[in-house]
Amino acid sequence: MKHVIFGGDGFLGRHLARALLARGDEVVICDIQKSNLDIYDHAQYIELDITDRTAFSRLKLSPDDIVHNYAARLLVPIIKRKEREEYFWSVNFRGARNVLDYCYDQGVRKLVYFTTDMVYGQTRTIPKLEDHPRVPLGPYGAAKAASEELCAAYRQRGMNITIFRPRLIIGPGRLGILENLFKLVDANLPVPVIGNAKNNYQFISVFDCVSAILAAVEKGVPNSAYNLGTTNPPKVKKLLGDLIKEAGSKSFILPTPAGLVKRVLALLDWLNRPVMDPEQYLIADETCILDVSKAKRELGWEPKYKDEDMLIVAYRDYRVAKSGFQPSDAGATSAPSYPVGAE
């Protein structure tokens, strides 16, 4: 048996590859790029673009292989409105379809797939269970939701597909949208928030994502979907306040009228000068909490790390990188450098 990771050179894929290699598993990474990573000392690399159906001929699969699809286009960087449909659907739906088609044709029946909590759209219940209505707010979430329907169809044909829907994944070596926040804090500038900052916000550690994947593999890749997030996420006011205190910054949280700000952002988006993706700002003032009890019940998985600790570690990594040293994301997946206080 081997593990084949589409998008294995990416943030989640590389951390999973390290964990699998540490267990002595065979790992094949399929990606359009090959970074200078320690994983390639032992993992096989195949250059493969999942949007190109002909490229799959380079990959030989066996029926007992476990395939992971983490190849995706994300909401960062911000894409102009007119380009979003093709940008997201080309990879997040059609690329996912190519992976499913090829796996099925090759006799592979076990696949682990990451989508996103953006498939849910706006919050209708708190917390969100896996049966929360899926009404995406834009092409990113819509493409992911449609790919989940593809998975449902392949389950009917005999495949076992585990779907994970994470909140914002963070960890060493990844900043994304947090970089703009850290720049404001470093510059002692106000930190504007959409709304009153009294809503809760939830992350998920990349290390907790890896442990969830391994738990699903140990359970035989269940035919189900699971939310991934922390437990007891704090309010935005506390989350940002702790960060400002950690940084020794003179920044302060600046609440803004959510309705007005969203209208301004929508206008900028319409003018093709987007500051945030609509799928981000439309829910920015909502309490978006995923219930993760199903993963605990069925997989025996629980998140270990706290939102506050993860944000502070991400800020420290940012400061290290800013000083001229790139923080390494290498290391054992079981022992990330988060502060004491993990859940």
RAZICOR-V248407 format. One record per run of one state. SS is the DSSP state (hx for helix, st for strand, lp for the rest). FROM is the first residue (numbers start at 1). TO is the last residue. Records with the same first field share a line. If there is no record, write none. Layout:
SS = FROM-TO + FROM-TO
This chain:
lp = 1-1 + 7-10 + 23-25 + 32-37 + 42-43 + 48-52 + 59-65 + 70-80 + 106-109 + 115-116 + 120-127 + 129-138 + 157-159 + 167-167 + 172-173 + 175-177 + 187-190 + 196-199 + 201-202 + 219-223 + 229-234 + 248-252 + 257-257 + 271-277 + 282-289 + 291-292 + 300-306 + 323-343
st = 2-6 + 26-31 + 44-47 + 66-69 + 110-114 + 128-128 + 160-166 + 168-171 + 174-174 + 191-195 + 200-200 + 203-205 + 224-228 + 235-235 + 253-256 + 290-290
hx = 11-22 + 38-41 + 53-58 + 81-105 + 117-119 + 139-156 + 178-186 + 206-218 + 236-247 + 258-270 + 278-281 + 293-299 + 307-322
